[in-house]
Amino acid sequence: MLKKVLALLVLACAASAAHAKVYYVNQSVKYHLGDGRLGNSVDAEFLDAYPVVGPRWVQAFTVDKPDIVKVRLDHLWGVDDCAYCKDMIYIDDVPMARMFQEDNGKVFTTPQPLSFRVVPGHIYLLRIETVVSDGGADDFAFEGVSVVTDEAEVKMMEPGPVILKKGQPIPVFKQPDGNGPCGSQLIKDWLPASEQSRGMVAWEAGPPPRARLMGKGLDSGQSVRLFMKMDAAGSDSSVEQFIEVMLGDPANGWVFSVGPQSTAPTKGNVKVKGSYRGQGFDVKAWKSGEWNQVDVARCFDGVARLWINGKESGAGLAMPQAADGALLIRSGGLKVQVAPQKF
């Protein structure tokens, strides 16, 4: 019986970890905190390759619902165990973790007992710092800072992250400018230069399929709003009829498949690294024969998402911050118009 209970607990923990939501801050950027005195530091040669930015790193964030959060670092270098060394992570003024030399070279996550309870309507200050004393400051570096939640959506505030000297005041943080989904910045001038005078990109019904690279791609935290309209598809069921909205190379994105003589998709599927996957998505929100609003966003949690007329598809695709976000639309067998506004 005890073995069964332990097995269930392991499975529950694994399921919880699998569904955790991870919100990165500048995922691929390395930060070197300290005072630059590296002589006796662990990983001194590595640290010397990155300039000191100061003793304190701060990023403000908010959440959309109550939750319990942790802080994670993908990489950690140079933390020392010495008399004056104290390298800490805080949310507001609550200690989330202290880092030690044994944590170097590992993924570091704040311990479960120090998880932090958050609620909407409050701006939280995530701080990573080395405590400066008479003996100086420890020099260490980190990369891949993220806030991990079970359910809540995290929105990073501007400016951020900021680096502060000892005694320097914390700036006033604000919501990022932008009116796209999941707190993203809406990119409006995405049409290719060759199509800007026409105001749309259009496909004719005949083969072969044709892909068009848009004039702007999406960085992490950005979104685009597309308006799409299709005329009736042909009656030949042997010809594949579809619209694809893709990000990056190799392509990750969403495929709208259209049946014969239809003016709306009959099913949705996803592509990952250029290949079809079994994961489908609901296309019932599409309005037949009308202009349809399709929003695509690279959200701050590292997931790309798509909405049809305001309804999320439910088919999110992992896209780390450093991933290629080139926007490409491909269609075959359909007469389709894609524009930044309804005509």
LUMVEX-721166 format. One record per residue (C-alpha): x, y, z. Coordinates in steps of 0.001 Angstrom, whole numbers, plus 500000, padded with zeros to 6 digits. Layout:
LUMVEX-721166
XYZ
...
end
This chain:
LUMVEX-721166
500000500000500000
502811502404500924
504502501736497584
501263502600495738
500924505880497673
504532506819496918
504036505984493243
500935508176493083
502815511042494720
505628510729492174
503132510728489308
501323513767490744
504586515696491068
505585514738487521
502200515861486157
502471519165488015
505967519773486621
504807518896483106
502054521519483255
504178524281484833
504254527553482904
507671529178482475
508050532937481851
511561533953480834
513386537266481216
515957537706478402
516508533979478119
519867533995476294
521537536958478060
524289536403480667
524540538787483637
527684539185485755
527063540583489237
529782541628491681
532605544151491972
535068542780489410
537630541423491873
537991537966490391
541382536771491609
540181533950493849
536764533456492297
535450530128491089
535138530275487271
537291533445487245
538339533008483610
534718532610482499
533531535588484538
536301537805483161
534781537415479674
531633539268480770
531762542819482173
530430543468485651
527011545044485520
526560545773489238
525578544074492504
521777543973492037
519506542788489189
515783543676489299
512798542690487154
509206543626488033
506246541433487104
502511540986487651
500145538004487450
496559537594486271
495359535185488984
496394533908492432
499126531282492298
502321529939493883
505529530812491980
509157529750491929
512223531370490382
514548529363488138
518009530013486644
519030527879483669
522777528414484257
524888529602487199
528638530284487354
531155531606489881
529201531463493156
531733531213496017
531472529953499566
533462532554501482
533137534604504669
531618537621502908
529747535818500109
525975535921500146
524239535546496776
520470535788497070
517169535699495187
514222537715496519
510647538503495521
509895541861497091
511879541554500356
511125537877500922
514135535533500463
513432532933497772
516828531211497886
520495531534498699
522958530206496120
526085528267497069
529209527051495290
527704523568494903
524967525109492699
527405526173489942
526914524457486603
523379523334487405
519820524440486805
518879526300489985
515276526444491219
514077528008494437
513186525278496965
509540524235497287
509213525497500917
510245528962499716
507666529147496910
505983532541496866
502239533253496863
501183535927494348
497897537702493623
496733539935490764
496846543720491148
500312543839492743
503676544626491128
506301542177492410
510041542889492393
512232539905491536
515788540627492743
519012538714492263
521948540226494129
525245539743495842
525307541274499314
528076543875499486
530058543943502766
533434545183503952
535023542207502247
533606543237498865
531066541399496751
531079537922495300
531356537798491511
528980535378489834
527037535065486584
523640533677485622
521518533124482530
517942532138481768
515971533744484609
512337532667484666
509259532843486878
507495529470487030
503761529225487774
501136526494487885
498310528477486273
498899532234486363
500039534247483365
503062536412484197
503557539806482575
507025541383482771
507053545118483440
509092547916481862
511863548921482177
513494545627482811
515588544058483789
517485546928485456
520883546796487152
521330548876490298
524405550049492178
524457549987495968
522051552651497265
520582553372493816
516757553703493964
514473551234492213
512742552844489205
509004553133488670
507813550135486677
504853550117484293
502915547768482067
504607547244478674
503131549247475822
501122547063473481
497567545938472940
498002542404471685
496985539136473366
498891537794476432
500304541287477060
502223541324473780
503220544288471641
501058544376468511
503134544739465303
501108546525462644
503442547095459642
503914543418458747
502924543510455059
505762542836452566
507016546061450940
505772544863447529
502196544620448828
501919547772450926
500347549886448181
497742547176447589
497096546746451315
496879542948451295
498507539694450219
496397537561447891
496493533996446574
494667532620443552
493024529212443619
495294527458441144
498257525239442025
501048525042443017
501033526107446718
502809529419447269
504529530741450396
504991534427451145
507427535822453721
505904538814455501
507779542074455973
508080541709459757
508640538718461994
507773538309465662
510227538582468532
509323537214471948
506538539347473451
505213540491470056
502042539655468140
500414540247464766
496760540623463774
495757539149460426
492392539480458715
491681536552456385
488942535886453883
488566532973451475
486304532482448500
484669529098447895
487205526332447446
487187524202444338
485132521018444021
488084518713443320
488714516746446507
492026515436445131
493618518902445392
494843519878448867
493338523211449924
494836524973452937
496244528092454598
499327527863456815
500455530527459303
504073529747460195
506826531144462403
510535530518461943
512687528198459872
512094525273460143
508446526217460290
506300525962463411
502671526952463085
499041526258462293
497419524704459229
493803525439458224
492530522672455941
489523523467453733
487107520997452183
485683521147448627
483422524130447884
483830525475451434
484509529048452611
485690527973456068
488289525528457389
487055522035458144
489912521160460515
493079522568462052
496441520914462586
499882522027463715
503324521820462147
506477521512464240
509836521964462524
508143521651459149
506301518384459848
502639517727460562
501810516561464076
498717514793465334
497720517771467475
494620519457466113
492827522659467045
489243523888466951
488274526002463901
484584526434464755
485098530146465537
485796530829461826
482950532703460110
482213531260456685
482516533714453791
483489536644456036
486641538435457153
488117536599460122
490521537997462702
493501535729463355
495920536805466097
499336535193466452
501510535948469495
504819534835470926
503861535094474579
506282535861477405
506154532257478654
507974531062475506
504850529668473808
503447530840470453
499638530945470389
496876531598467836
493375533043468252
490453532918465795
488025535812466221
489142536204469828
488958532499470727
492271530818471538
492949527739469426
494425525770472342
497339524605470176
500334526373471686
503818525805470237
507055526058472214
509178528948470882
512081529996473144
512967533677473153
515990533172470913
514031531242468253
513601532584464707
510241534379464490
510004535035460742
506317535186459731
505375533162456670
501943532492455178
501436529677452662
498329528694450739
497381526185448091
494214525535446076
492362528523447558
491542532085446656
492580533876449848
493105537471450951
495185538360454030
495249541982455194
495906544149458284
492268545322458187
488872544331456779
487990545507453249
end
